[in-house]
């Protein structure tokens, strides 16, 4: 089960990133072109947040099943000395929770704004901030924090 969860979580990140990039492209174009916040734009906002929430659920389940995390919490004092263990035990999950909260807040605020321009602007700001945090928290193969392959 752990291997399956790892594969799903690793693969699903690409869907999260694609949806965030598409939502940001839509928000950027809508804001600077003064477009109408259409049903399509609202759907993109909604599905981006939904995909991020699905990834969060996969991540929480993976976190609860991971032997790395289990070792980290059982041997906290020694494990925290290893940055790789500390990254997955605390930093990754904390940053990703913050990013998902930002996506959720941005989605909710954007939905409630009065003008189309404000809806796009809100989406652009909150989703951009979340994307930056996500990029920092993903264990890319080139990351100085912790690295994993692009696909598991």
C-alpha positions as CSV (number, residue, x, y, z in Angstrom):
1,X,0.0,0.0,0.0
2,X,2.8,2.4,0.8
3,X,4.4,2.0,-2.7
4,X,1.0,2.7,-4.3
5,X,0.4,5.8,-2.2
6,X,3.9,7.0,-2.9
7,X,3.3,6.5,-6.7
8,X,-0.1,8.3,-6.5
9,X,1.2,11.2,-4.5
10,X,4.2,11.6,-6.7
11,X,2.3,11.4,-9.9
12,X,-0.7,13.5,-8.7
13,X,1.7,16.5,-8.0
14,X,1.9,17.0,-11.7
15,X,-1.8,17.5,-11.9
16,X,-1.7,20.0,-9.0
17,X,1.1,21.9,-10.8
18,X,-0.7,21.9,-14.1
19,X,-3.9,23.0,-12.7
20,X,-2.2,25.8,-10.7
21,X,-0.3,27.0,-13.8
22,X,-3.5,27.0,-15.8
23,X,-5.4,28.8,-13.1
24,X,-2.6,31.4,-12.9
25,X,-2.6,31.8,-16.6
26,X,-6.3,32.3,-16.6
27,X,-6.2,34.8,-13.7
28,X,-3.3,36.7,-15.3
29,X,-5.0,36.9,-18.7
30,X,-8.3,37.8,-17.1
31,X,-6.9,40.5,-14.9
32,X,-4.7,42.2,-17.4
33,X,-7.2,41.9,-20.3
34,X,-10.1,42.9,-18.1
35,X,-12.1,39.9,-19.1
36,X,-15.3,38.6,-17.6
37,X,-14.9,36.1,-14.8
38,X,-16.8,33.4,-16.7
39,X,-18.2,30.1,-15.6
40,X,-15.1,28.5,-17.2
41,X,-12.8,30.7,-15.0
42,X,-14.8,29.9,-12.0
43,X,-14.6,26.2,-12.8
44,X,-10.9,26.4,-13.2
45,X,-10.7,28.1,-9.7
46,X,-12.9,25.4,-8.2
47,X,-11.1,22.4,-9.8
48,X,-7.7,23.8,-8.9
49,X,-8.6,23.9,-5.3
50,X,-10.3,20.5,-5.5
51,X,-7.3,18.9,-7.1
52,X,-5.0,20.4,-4.4
53,X,-7.3,19.0,-1.7
54,X,-7.2,15.5,-3.2
55,X,-3.4,15.7,-3.2
56,X,-3.5,16.8,0.5
57,X,-5.6,13.8,1.4
58,X,-3.2,11.5,-0.5
59,X,-0.3,13.1,1.3
60,X,-1.9,12.8,4.8
61,X,-2.7,9.1,4.2
62,X,0.9,8.6,2.9
63,X,2.3,10.4,5.9
64,X,0.4,8.1,8.3
65,X,1.6,5.0,6.4
66,X,5.2,6.0,5.8
67,X,8.0,4.0,7.5
68,X,10.2,7.1,7.2
69,X,7.7,9.2,9.1
70,X,7.2,6.5,11.7
71,X,11.0,6.3,12.3
72,X,11.2,10.1,12.5
73,X,8.6,10.3,15.3
74,X,9.8,7.2,17.2
75,X,13.4,8.5,17.1
76,X,12.8,12.2,17.1
77,X,15.9,13.4,18.9
78,X,18.3,11.5,16.6
79,X,16.2,11.8,13.5
80,X,15.9,15.6,13.6
81,X,19.7,15.7,13.0
82,X,19.1,14.3,9.6
83,X,17.8,17.1,7.3
84,X,16.3,14.5,4.9
85,X,14.2,13.0,7.8
86,X,13.4,16.4,9.2
87,X,12.2,17.6,5.8
88,X,9.7,14.8,5.3
89,X,8.8,14.6,9.0
90,X,7.9,18.2,9.5
91,X,8.9,20.7,6.8
92,X,7.3,19.2,3.8
93,X,3.9,18.6,5.4
94,X,3.9,22.0,7.1
95,X,4.7,23.9,3.9
96,X,2.2,21.9,1.9
97,X,-0.5,22.5,4.5
98,X,0.2,26.2,4.3
99,X,0.1,26.1,0.5
100,X,-3.2,24.3,0.5
101,X,-4.7,26.7,3.0
102,X,-3.6,29.6,0.8
103,X,-5.2,27.9,-2.3
104,X,-8.4,27.4,-0.2
105,X,-8.5,31.0,1.0
106,X,-7.7,32.4,-2.4
107,X,-10.4,30.3,-4.0
108,X,-13.0,31.3,-1.4
109,X,-12.1,35.0,-1.5
110,X,-12.0,35.0,-5.2
111,X,-15.5,33.5,-5.4
112,X,-16.9,36.2,-3.1
113,X,-15.3,39.3,-4.7
114,X,-17.8,41.7,-6.4
115,X,-15.9,42.6,-9.6
116,X,-14.4,40.3,-12.2
117,X,-11.1,42.1,-12.0
118,X,-11.0,41.6,-8.2
119,X,-11.8,37.9,-8.6
120,X,-8.9,37.4,-11.0
121,X,-6.5,39.6,-8.9
122,X,-7.3,37.6,-5.7
123,X,-6.8,34.3,-7.5
124,X,-3.6,35.5,-9.0
125,X,-2.1,36.7,-5.6
126,X,-3.1,33.7,-3.5
127,X,-2.4,31.0,-6.0
128,X,0.9,32.5,-6.9
129,X,2.0,32.6,-3.2
130,X,0.9,28.9,-2.8
131,X,2.8,27.9,-6.0
132,X,6.0,29.4,-4.6
133,X,5.6,27.5,-1.4
134,X,4.8,24.3,-3.2
135,X,7.9,24.7,-5.4
136,X,10.0,25.0,-2.3
137,X,8.4,22.0,-0.5
138,X,8.5,19.5,-3.4
139,X,11.5,17.2,-3.2
140,X,12.8,17.8,-6.7
141,X,15.7,15.8,-8.0
142,X,17.7,19.1,-7.9
143,X,16.5,20.3,-4.5
144,X,19.1,21.2,-1.9
145,X,16.6,20.3,0.9
146,X,15.6,16.7,0.0
147,X,15.5,15.1,-3.4
148,X,13.4,12.4,-5.0
149,X,12.9,11.4,-8.7
150,X,10.4,13.2,-10.9
151,X,8.3,10.0,-10.9
152,X,8.3,7.2,-8.2
